[in-house]
Amino acid sequence: MTRKGPALHHFDIGPEEQLEALRRGAIDIVREEELLEKLLRSHRGGRPLRVKLGLDPTAPDIHIGNAIPIQKLRKFQELGHQAILIIGDYTAMVGDPAGVDKTRPMLTREAVMANARTYLEQVGKILDMERTEILYNSRWFEKMGFSEIIRLASRITVARMLERDDFSLRYKEGIPISLHEFLYPLMQGYDSVMVRSDVELGGTDQLFSLLVGRDLQRDFGQEPQVALTTPLLEGIDGQRKMSKSLGNYIGITEEPEQVFGKAMSIQDGLMRKYFLLTTDLPDERIDELLSDNVHPKEAKMELAKALVARYWGREAAEGAAREFDKVFREHELPEHIAEVVVPRKEVKDGKIWLVRLLVLGGFAQTNSEARRLIAQGGVNINKQTLTDPNLDWEVSPGAVIQVGRRRFARVTVGE
């Protein structure tokens, strides 16, 4: 679903009102008085602000945590400003050192471009792509000679780089920092120079690079951009930063029923943060839902519906809510159940190793992960819990496997 909602002209809403809307969910605005001045000038002169967000396609999928700054860019669009999306096909090959404790492996150009294609498809679920300026930073970096890179590198000192927390910590602990990692903030900052951005968006872990962009713009005789950061979002486990590799994520392209079910497992203590950062609900409605007058489960249902509606539409949200009720309140099977096809060659004496069945069904990526799911009591077949990872299960076509609360599959036998 590509969002193309009606655009508001920036002169239809006053600068102070715009600033108030942009504060929602923001952590840093460096500097807020500069942003207000830019909004005032924009309002008087009828010139939209150029608002930049850089995305490095280091992985193929976007989850709702990644989407938070993209949603902020959408808000600028709704206020009538120009969205500039930088696809970091060059910066992605270096890898953002923010928040990591070791050097990232360098990605190939082919891997980066494959990820970039899927990124643009997914970003279209959030931004009005017809009013988004899309640029690849290879457009300027691949033209730079070595002498130009040296001149760019001369604009920042090693001492300034070591002000960055993750670099400083690694240096103190003797953990190697590759020289190319120092180039990353410079490259991101130079992007701001090339597009003459008025505002740059990013997560809180991006603040250093956003401030480097301000410094470089001054050096190049430009007015410095305002740096606006948004929070990092904990995953549905309630502890660690949302990450696909940790399995605690909600993907923006996951099916509505999956999004809804995952949202229902969000920790109660994180509900306000999720409401604020991942939905369009007004603050007054959020306060009402999180008051003592509303049961937490009902509030969570509202959160889940709002999340699905944002990416799939209101009709899909209502359908996902009905499906959730059917499965978890009425203990019925979902209306649509995927199939797991057991090849005949995998069946020995009418049986298959239960661990192998889970891997074939896509419930686990590895045998060890499947063993863990079984041992933890998370696997049911025909509503019977199976806890022995060494079990050879008697193949029964039509049997329904349930793993956890949300994943189902019906067994069939094929060639």
Residue, then its C-alpha position, 0 to 999 in steps of 0.5 A: m500500500t503506497r501512501k499518497g494522502p493529501a499534502l498540506h502546504h507548509f504555509d497552511i500551518g503556522p511555523e509554531e504549530q509545525l514545530e509542535a507536530l515535529r517534536r512528537g517522538a523526537i529526542d534531539i533537535v539541534r538546534e530547535e531555535e534554528l528549526l523554528e527560524k527555518l520554518l518561519r523563513s519557509h512560511r514567509g518565502g513559500r520555499p519548502l525545507r529540504v529534509k534529508l534521510g539517509l538509508d543504508p540498504t545493509a539488509p533486505d527488510i524494514h521493520i517498524g523500528n527502522a520505520i520511525p525516522i521514515q515516518k518523521l520524514r512523512k510528517f515533514q511531507e504532510l507539512g508541505h516540505q521536500a523529502i530527500l531520500i538518500i540511498g546509501d549505496y556507497t556508505a552501505m559498503v562501508g557500514d555504519p559503525a554506530g552501536v557496534d563493537k567491532t568492524r562490520p564486514m564490507l558488503t558487495r555492491e551487488a548485495v547492496m543494490a539488491n537490498a536497495r530495490t526492496y527498500l524502495e518498495q517498502v518505503g513506498k508504504i510510508l512515503d508519498m514516493e511521487r513527492t520524494e526526491i530519491l538520490y544514490n550517493s554513488r552519484w557523487f562518491e564514485k566520481m571523487g578522485f583520491s586527492e578529493i578524498i584526502r581533502l575531505a578527510s582533512r576537514i575532521t581530526v582524529a580527536r573529533m572522531l574519538e568523541r564518538d562514544d562507540f569509537s572511544l569505547r573501542y579505542k580504550e578497550g583495544i578493539p580494532i577500528s579500521l581506518h575506513e570506519f572513520l570515513y563513514p561520518l564524513m561520507q554521511g555529512y558530505d551527502s548533506v553538503m551535496v543535497r544542501s539539506d535544511v534538516e537531517l533525520g536519523g536515530t539517536d545513534q546517528l547524532f554524531s554523523l548528523l552533527v558532522g554534516r552541520d560542520l561540513q556544511r559550514d566548511f562549504g559555506q552553507e547554512p548548517q542543517v538542523a539535526l533531528t533524531t528519533p528513539l531506537l525501539e526495543g523489540i517485542d521481547g521488551q529488552r533488546k533493540m528491535s532486530k531481525s537477527l534477534g527475532n524480536y521485530i515486526g516487519i512492515t511487509e509481514e502479513p496483517e495477521q502476523v503484525f497483529g499477533k506480534a503486537m499483542s505480545i508487546q510488553d505492557g511497559l513499552m505500550r506508550k512508546y509503541f503508541l507514540l512512535t509507531t502509530d498515528l493515534p493522537d496523544e489524547r487517545i493514547d492517554e485515554l487507552l493507557s488510563d486505569n479505565v481501559h483494560p491493558k489487553e483492550a489497549k493492546m488490541e487498539l495498538a495492534k489494529a493501529l499498527v496494521a492499519r498504518y501499513w495495510g489499511r483499516e479493513a485489513a486491521e479489522g480482519a486481523a482483529r477478527e482472526f486473532d479473536k477466532v484463534f486465541r479467544e475462541h480457540e479455533l484454527p485460523e481461516h487460512i493455514a499454510e501447508v508443510v509438504v513432507p517429501r516421501k523420501e523423508v518418511k521412513d517407516g511412516k515416520i519423520w524426525l520431529v526436528r526435521l519436520l519443523v525445519l521443513g515447515g520453516f518453523a526453525q532455521t536450524n536443527s538446534e533451534a527446532r530442538r529448543l522450540i520442542a524442549q520449551g513446550g512450544v510445539n503442538i500437533n493436533k493440539q497435543t504438546l510434543t516435548d521430546p526432540n528425539l521423537d520420530w513422529e508418525v506422519s498424518p496428512g492433514a494434521v495441524i502443527q502449531v508453533g508458539r501462539r501464532r504459527f500454524a501449518r497443515v501437513t501434506v505428503g508430496e514427492 
